[in-house]
Amino acid sequence: MIIGVPKEIMPGERRVAASPETVAKMVGDGLTVLVEKNAGEGAFYHDPDYVAAGAQVIDDVCEIFERADVILKVKEPLFNEEKAKHEVDMMHEGQTLITFIHPAAPTNHDMVKHMASKGVTSITLDGIPRITRAQAMDALTSMSTCAGYKGILIAANELPHFIPQIFTAVGMIKPIKALVIGAGVGGLQAIATVKRLGAIVFAADIRPAAAEQAMSLGASVIDLDVPAEESIGEGGYARELSAERLEQERRILAEHLKDMDIVFLSALVPGKMAPNLITEEMVKEMKPGSAIVDISIDQGG
């Protein structure tokens, strides 16, 4: 079996679907691994590292798509400007794609249908359930942790002032207030990170168990007044709310947004579009210089 690892082409994407360590394990299991030239540079993995691990470094990505039985990617297939063709058009019948496809996003619907029409089997990593048996391949949890941590650092970098309480020769600077909406894996990491930076932290989640976890990390929980039977879906994930409940949630959040310096959003419903929780009018009421980070924005939001 031949495994192909093309370079990610989404602007700003630095990740690569397989590290040299992973490649060595695949080669050790008798697989042939093709890695596109410079595919790992953004993640500080260099071509000689892949060669040492037993991979073949290929100049032309079209050759990888042509030869590989399985394609490993980080992001969903996109249009390759250099080759003037979509990555799906480089795939062939019987091939398998393993990546984060985000099939619920409307922008990906045509792409998913196109793959199916070509006879390509697609496995989306954001569809793996968070159960013990699947824990070893739960890449979404790992990436959500990274997003929660990095998202707060990005917000902190955008703020025009300090995050923690600071005493100076001329007086005291008060700590900022941060609101984390959605206390899943990414949201909980965001709470822990911004709390360590010295912020006063608030959190909101429609699921009682998630709200309790946020509270255990030191956040003050905002009650969104959604009954558990309406908020909890299969596997403990959030359930899609009715339009009335969603509007109620916005009204409650609007009262708190006015005081926040950082707003971090990670709310997501599996298999659905991310809910739109903050409107343009709500943003207009926020403090000048405040920062909003939404790690679910590529799936709605």
N, C-alpha and C positions, 0 to 999 in steps of 0.2 A: 504494500500500500504506500502511496506517495502523499505526503502532507505538504501543502503549500502555505507559505507565510508571506503575503505581499506587504509592502509598505503602506501605512495608513495615509490616506490622501485628504482627510478632512482638515481644513485650515486650523493650525494651532494644535493638532493632535500629535502628542509626543510618544504615546504608548506603542507597544508592539505586542502582537498576540502570543509570541513565544520567546522566552529568554534562552540564552545558550544552555542553561541548566536544564530547562524543559526539553530542549532539542536533544541533549545528550541522553535523556531518559527514553525519548521516542526512538532514537537511533539504536539504543541498547535493546529495545523491544523488537528490533528488526524492521523498523519503518525507514523509508527514505524521506528526507526533509529538504525541501527547497525553500530558501529564504531570499527575498529580493535584496539586491544590493542596497546598502545603507538603511535597511528597514528598521534597525535597532538604534540608529544614531541618536534619535531624540531621547531615548531612555538610557543612553550611555552604554549600549551594547554595540560592539564594533564587528565588522565582517570577519576579521581573524578569530574573534571569539566563537562565532558560529562555525567557522571551518574547523576549529579545534574540537568543537563539540560533535562534529561529524556531518554537518549540513553542507549542502551544495549552495553556494551563493550565485544567484542568477541575475544577469543584467536586465533582461527584458521581462516585465511582469506578465506579458501575454503568454510567455512560455510557461510560467508558473500555473496560470489558470488553465492552460491547455493540457499540461501533464498531470496535475494533481488530482487525486481522488477526493481529498478533503481539503478545504480551504479554511484556514484559521484567520479571523480578523477581530479587531476590537470594535470598530464601528460598522454600521450597516453599509451595504454596497452603495457607492456613489458614482457620479460621473467623473471619469478620469480625463482631465483637461489635456494632459500630455499626449494621451493616446486617442483623444477625441471620440471616446466611446464609454458607455456605462460599464461598470464592473460586472453587472449581471449579463451583459452581452458577451463578456469574455468567458462566462461559465458554460458548461455543457451538460447534457442529459446524464443522469446517474451520479453527478457530483454532489458532495455534501458541503454545506457552509455552516460553520459554527462561529457565532458572533453575538453581539448585542443588536438585535434587529429592531426592537421597539415597535412591534407590529401594530400597536394601537394608534400610533401617531398617524394622522391623515396623510402626511407627506410621504409615508412609507407604504401606503396601501397598494399603489400601482406597482411599486418595486416588488412587493411580496407576491402579487399576482403574476408578475412577469417571471419571477423565479419558478413559480409553480408550473407555468405554461411551458417552461423549458425543461421540466423534469428534474429540477434541482431540489434536493432535500435540504431544508433549512432548520437549524436548531438554534433557538434564541436563548442566550444565557440569562436574560432577564425574566425568563419563564420558569426557571428552576425553583421548585418549592423550598422553603426554608425548613427542612426536616433533617433529622439526624443522618439518614441514609444518603442525602444529597449534599451534606455539608462540605465534603472534600472538593466539590466542583461548584460551589456557590460563589461565583466570581462577583455577583451583584453586591453581596454584602461587603466584600473587600473594597470594591470601587465606591460604594456608598460611604464607607468609613473615610476613604481618601477625600471624597467630595465634601463631606461635612467639615473635615479639618481644614482643607484648602479654601473652601468657600468663606469661612470666617476670616482667614488670613487675607483674602482678597478684599473683603469688606473693611477690615481694619486698615488696610493700605489706602483705601479710598476716603476714609474719614479725615476731616480737617483738624481733629483734636485727639487727645489721649483717650484710651479706654479706661484705665483704672483710676481710682481716686489718688490724687497726688497732692502732697503738701509742698508749697513753695515759700520763698521768703516773703511773698506779698499776699499769701492766702492759700486756700484749698481749691483744687479743681475736682469737681464731683465726677463720679464714675458715670459712664454712659449706660443707657438702657438698651438691651437687645431682646428681640422677640423671635423665637424659633417656632415656625408653624409646620407641624408634622413631626412627631417624635418617633420616627422609625430609626433605622440604623444611622442614616446620615444626619437626621435631626438630633439624635442623642449625642453623636460625636460633636456636632456644632455647639450644643449646650455645654458639654464638658470643656471644649476649647475656649469659647468666649468667656466662660466662668473663670477659667484659669488666667485669662488675660485681665480679669478684674472687673468685668461688667456686672451690672444688675440684670439678671436673666429672667425672662418670662417665656412660657411655652404654651402652645395650644395644640390639642389633638382630640379628635372626636372619640377615640377609643379610651375607655377608662384605664386599661392596663398600661397603655403607652403614656398616659398622663401621669400615672403613678411612677413610672420609670423616670420621667422628666423631673418630677419632684424629688426623687431620690438623688439626683445629680445637683440639686440646689436651685432649681428653677421654680418660680412662682407660676402656678398653672392657671390659665384663663379658662373658665368654664364656658364651653360653647353650647351647652344645654341641648345636646343631642342624645336621645335615649339609646342605650346599649344595643337594643334590638335593631335599631336603624343604622348604627355606626360600625358594627363588627361583621365582617364578611368571613369567607372560608379561610381557614388557617390563621385567623387572628388579624388578617389584613383589614384595612379600612374598606368600607362599602361605599359605593357611589350614592351620594345624597340626592334627594329630590330638589327641584328648583327652589321650592319654598325653604327647605332647610339650608340650602346653599346661600340664599339671600339673608337668612337669619344669621348665619355664620359671618357673612361680610359685615353686617350691621354691628355685631359684637366686636369684631376685629377693628373696625373703623374707629371706635372709641379709644382703642389702645394704641393704634398706629401713630397718632398725633404726638405721642411722647417718646417714640422710639428713635434711636440713632442707627441701629442695625436691625434689619428685618431679613430673616433667613427662611426661605421656603423649601420644603422637601415633600410636601403632601402629594401622595400618588395612590391611585387605585389600580391594582393589577389588571391588565388587559383593557384598561380604559384610558381616556385622555386625562391628564392631570387637571384637577379643578382650578378654575380661575377664581382665586380668592381675593385678589387685590385689584381694584378698578383704578382707572385713571383719576377719577375724582378723589379716591382715597389717597393716592400718591400726592395730589396737589395739597392735601391737608397736612402732609408730613413736614417735619422740620427741614429747613434748608441745610444741605450738607450731609443728610442722612444717606444710608446706603442700603440697597436691596440686592440680595443674592438669591436666585432661584435655581436650584440644581435639577429641577424637573422640567425646565423650560423647553427642552427638546421633545417633550411628550405632551405639551399643552401649556397649562399654567397661565 
